[in-house]
Amino acid sequence: MASTKIKINKHLDLSRLPKHIAIIMDGNGRWATRRGLPRNLGHKAGCENLKRIIQHIYDLGIKYATFFTFSTENWKRPKEEIDGIFNVVRQYLDDDGSQFVERDAKVIVSGDFTKLPNDLVESIKRIVDKTKNCKKFVLNLAINYGGRDEILMGVNKAISAGKPIDNAEEFSKLLYSKDLPDPDFIIRTSGEMRVSNFMLWQLAYSEFYFTNTYWPAFSEKDLQKALIEFQKRKRRFGSL
């Protein structure tokens, strides 16, 4: 996580940024295909962009960021592509792991990452443990994650505990995101306008932003443009 010096759009109010931003990184494969490249090169380019955008979110002072990295449905893809995705995740954790501590950045994971290859499971465990006491920034990687599975997990925990859940706040404590505020702002790239089983419980009052830009091409300027749009919204949370 090397600090970046990106010009701040004059219309962006740094005092009114979301506390938690979540991004559905979509379009890596299509970005590559349109350039006549193998889809896995798109995932590699997407990983490089992930580094840039995480750094910019950190530099802006947003404390929480969630990135949809690998869904429970992604197992349906060809094995070659799945292996390619895992390779770039592996490279990202190996390359940047030590720098998170230096930046006081905590890494957590949403999803059952124990189903991943053994070496990747161990890499995730190491970085999660290594950064567990960091406090300035929290990076949540949604890996082997599905919103419905997460809710079912919470229900089963409640059943196992043998006591009723009285309110939404109590149920939230049974989920992967128990230590995170709900996302204020969810961005999806590539032109798709759906949530794809992402943070179904947590998005109840999230603001959404959809862009046609493929994830590898989604720049810091694009992020600022999205944040400016967020600041134009009036969030009522059911009230007037």
C-alpha positions in Angstrom: 0.0 0.0 0.0 2.1 2.8 -1.3 0.6 6.3 -0.8 -0.7 7.9 -4.0 -1.0 11.6 -4.9 -4.2 11.9 -6.8 -5.8 15.3 -7.4 -9.0 15.6 -5.5 -12.0 16.8 -7.5 -13.1 20.2 -6.2 -16.7 19.0 -6.0 -15.8 16.2 -3.5 -16.5 17.1 0.1 -14.0 15.1 2.2 -16.0 15.8 5.3 -19.0 13.9 4.0 -17.6 10.6 2.7 -19.2 7.3 3.4 -18.0 5.4 6.5 -18.1 2.0 4.7 -17.9 1.6 0.9 -18.4 -1.8 -0.8 -17.5 -2.6 -4.4 -18.6 -5.4 -6.7 -15.6 -5.7 -9.0 -17.1 -6.8 -12.2 -15.9 -7.0 -15.8 -12.4 -8.3 -15.6 -13.0 -11.1 -18.2 -14.9 -8.8 -20.6 -12.2 -6.2 -20.3 -9.6 -8.7 -21.4 -11.8 -10.3 -24.1 -12.4 -6.9 -25.8 -8.6 -6.5 -26.0 -8.1 -10.0 -27.4 -6.5 -11.2 -24.2 -7.1 -14.3 -22.1 -9.6 -13.8 -19.3 -7.1 -14.5 -16.6 -5.1 -11.5 -17.7 -8.2 -9.5 -17.0 -8.2 -10.8 -13.4 -4.5 -9.9 -13.1 -5.3 -6.4 -14.3 -8.3 -6.3 -11.9 -6.0 -7.2 -9.0 -3.6 -4.4 -9.9 -6.5 -2.0 -9.9 -7.7 -3.3 -6.6 -4.4 -2.2 -5.1 -4.8 1.3 -6.5 -8.4 1.7 -5.4 -7.8 0.4 -1.9 -4.9 2.8 -1.6 -7.1 5.7 -2.8 -9.9 4.8 -0.4 -7.3 4.7 2.4 -5.8 8.1 1.4 -9.3 9.7 1.3 -9.8 8.6 4.9 -12.7 6.2 4.4 -12.3 3.7 7.3 -14.1 0.5 6.0 -14.0 -1.0 2.5 -15.4 -4.3 1.3 -14.5 -5.9 -2.0 -16.5 -8.8 -3.6 -13.5 -11.0 -4.5 -14.9 -14.4 -5.2 -18.5 -15.5 -4.9 -20.0 -18.9 -4.0 -21.4 -18.9 -7.6 -18.0 -18.4 -9.1 -17.2 -22.1 -8.6 -19.3 -22.7 -11.7 -16.6 -21.1 -13.9 -13.9 -23.2 -15.7 -11.2 -24.5 -13.5 -8.5 -22.7 -15.4 -10.2 -19.3 -14.7 -10.8 -20.2 -11.0 -7.2 -21.1 -10.6 -6.2 -17.8 -12.2 -8.4 -15.8 -9.8 -6.8 -17.7 -6.9 -3.4 -17.0 -8.2 -3.9 -13.2 -8.3 -5.4 -13.3 -4.8 -2.4 -15.3 -3.6 0.0 -12.8 -5.3 -1.8 -9.8 -3.7 -1.6 -11.2 -0.2 2.0 -12.2 -0.7 3.1 -8.9 -2.2 1.2 -6.5 0.1 0.7 -8.4 3.4 3.5 -6.8 5.4 2.6 -3.3 4.2 -0.8 -3.5 5.9 0.7 -3.4 9.3 2.8 -0.4 8.4 -0.3 1.4 7.4 -2.3 0.3 10.4 -4.7 -1.5 8.1 -6.7 -4.5 9.3 -7.7 -7.3 6.9 -10.7 -9.4 7.6 -12.6 -11.9 5.4 -16.3 -12.5 4.8 -17.1 -16.0 3.5 -16.0 -19.6 4.0 -12.4 -19.2 2.8 -11.5 -22.6 4.2 -12.8 -24.1 1.0 -10.0 -22.5 -1.0 -6.7 -24.2 -1.8 -4.7 -25.0 1.4 -1.8 -22.6 0.7 -4.2 -19.8 0.1 -6.1 -20.6 3.3 -2.9 -20.3 5.2 -2.0 -17.0 3.5 -5.3 -15.6 4.5 -5.0 -16.8 8.1 -1.5 -15.2 8.4 -2.5 -11.8 7.1 -5.7 -11.8 9.2 -3.7 -12.7 12.3 -0.9 -10.3 11.5 -3.2 -7.3 11.1 -5.8 -8.1 13.8 -4.7 -5.2 16.1 -4.6 -2.6 13.3 -7.2 0.2 13.7 -6.9 3.0 11.1 -8.4 1.1 8.2 -10.4 -2.1 7.7 -10.3 -4.1 4.5 -12.9 -6.8 4.2 -12.4 -9.3 1.4 -15.5 -11.2 0.5 -14.0 -14.6 -0.6 -16.2 -17.6 -1.3 -19.0 -15.4 -0.1 -22.7 -15.5 -0.7 -25.3 -13.3 1.0 -27.9 -16.1 1.3 -25.3 -18.5 2.8 -24.3 -15.8 5.3 -27.9 -15.4 6.4 -28.4 -19.1 6.7 -25.2 -19.3 8.8 -26.6 -16.6 11.1 -29.9 -18.5 11.4 -28.1 -21.7 12.3 -26.0 -20.0 14.9 -29.2 -18.6 16.5 -30.8 -22.1 16.5 -27.7 -23.6 18.0 -27.7 -20.9 20.7 -31.2 -22.0 21.6 -32.6 -18.5 22.1 -34.7 -16.2 20.0 -33.2 -13.2 18.3 -35.1 -10.1 19.4 -33.9 -7.5 16.8 -31.9 -6.9 13.7 -28.8 -5.7 15.6 -28.6 -9.0 17.5 -28.8 -11.0 14.3 -26.1 -8.8 12.6 -23.7 -10.0 15.3 -24.0 -13.5 14.0 -22.8 -12.6 10.5 -19.3 -12.3 8.9 -19.6 -8.5 9.0 -20.4 -8.4 12.8 -17.6 -5.9 13.4 -18.4 -3.6 10.5 -21.0 -1.0 10.0 -23.4 -1.6 7.2 -22.1 -0.3 3.8 -23.3 3.3 3.1 -22.4 3.0 -0.5 -22.2 0.1 -2.9 -20.6 0.4 -6.3 -20.9 -2.1 -9.2 -18.8 -1.8 -12.3 -19.3 -3.2 -15.8 -22.8 -2.1 -16.5 -24.6 -4.9 -14.6 -27.5 -3.6 -12.4 -28.0 -6.3 -9.8 -26.5 -7.2 -6.4 -25.6 -10.8 -7.3 -26.1 -12.2 -3.8 -23.8 -9.6 -2.2 -24.4 -8.4 1.4 -28.1 -9.0 1.2 -28.7 -8.4 4.9 -26.4 -5.4 5.2 -27.6 -3.4 2.1 -31.0 -2.5 3.5 -30.3 1.2 3.4 -27.2 1.3 1.2 -27.0 3.8 -1.7 -26.1 2.2 -5.0 -24.0 3.4 -8.0 -23.7 1.5 -11.3 -21.1 2.3 -13.9 -20.5 0.8 -17.4 -16.7 0.9 -16.8 -15.1 -2.5 -16.4 -13.3 -3.0 -13.1 -9.7 -2.9 -14.5 -10.4 0.5 -16.0 -12.2 2.0 -12.9 -9.9 4.7 -11.9 -9.4 6.9 -8.8 -11.2 9.7 -10.8 -14.1 7.3 -11.4 -14.2 6.6 -7.7 -14.3 10.3 -6.8 -17.1 10.8 -9.4 -19.1 8.1 -7.7 -18.5 9.6 -4.3 -19.7 13.0 -5.5 -22.9 11.3 -6.7 -23.2 9.7 -3.2 -23.0 13.1 -1.6 -26.0 14.3 -3.7 -28.3 11.6 -2.2 -30.5 12.4 0.7 -30.5 9.4 3.0 -33.8 9.1 5.0 -33.6 5.6 6.5 -37.4 5.4 6.3 -38.1 8.8 7.7 -39.1 12.0 6.0 
